[in-house]
């Protein structure tokens, strides 16, 4: 019998397995696909300081592009400001996931590929798992179960934990043979005409010779592909996608409870995702490491009342920040792009924000747009968690 079985070898599952196996916990890491990292679902953007709070550092050979600037648009031809400095990196997501899983294996976890959990049953003090493999269905038992198989995974549901998620439908293309103005700049489009209920991005790769163009939408009248095709046609007329990535991202903030008797939910399965940007690597990694340590500490008696500390620690790490971001996002969604532009124009707010003069910017909003005070307060409070 394994002491913990982790379902899903994305960043959340691999981080959980890494932390648990480091503590000497006998760990099984199950991945339903034949190769870790496939299919790719994410743009692969990471804010290094936020990720490194986990104690890990992205190897330079996994970095496809170092980003130094960001430009925000409120329409196709409407830059909100001049580009501003922001250091980000874009990873090769397939190889990044493989690196994370490799860390777990090197620490003692056993990784099994092409292994899909199709049945979960609680028997006494153990979980009984039915696992579909190329050789047929087999059975494994474990003391603690971790659902890290994403928002569309079935592990939590099979174990009796059901949540409703607020989802964004995301789609991304890779285009080759194109030219971008600045190969070290990401362009972000926040506009209901470009990406209803979400935003779009253009990420340069290989010094701008290749780009990732994608978007996420919520509550849209048409599918994400319709809006993405329009964006590509406008920005890169004649370009044809060479790769497609798609999926649903939970953007409603962390779900509760994310624990039960001898079970934890981690990563997208617990909606540990930035509700504004849809970024999930940092939250998944940090919460996965917390999960592994909690499992090691509570292994002798992994009841719900003992495992609830996991949710508390995740709240302190990212959850509180994500809930603040969600409130700010919902306030901002009530404003048209014209109101946003009117709010910041002529008062130097962008310069204040660019130089981290947050209090000064807040006072300006209070004086000139008192009706937006609550929104300003909420935006002010997310300044330190916006990139997690």
Protein Blocks (a to p, Z undefined) as FASTA:
>chain_A
ZZbdcehjafklmmmmmmmmmnopacddddfbfbehiacfbeoiacfklmmmnopacdfk
lpmbdcfbdcddfbfklcfbdcdddddddddfklmmmmmmmmmmmnopacdehiacfbdc
dehjaccdddddfkbccddddfbdcdfebjkbmklmmnopacddddddddddddehiacf
blcbccddddfklmghiacddddeehhiaccdddddehiabdfklmmmmmmmmmmghiac
fbdcdddddfebpaddfbdehiacehjlnopacfklopaklmmmmmmmmmmmmmmmmmmm
mcfklmmmmmmmmmmmmmmmmmmmmmmmmmmmmpcfklmmmmmgonlmmmmmmnopaklm
mmmmmmmmmmlmmmmmmmmmmmmmmmZZ
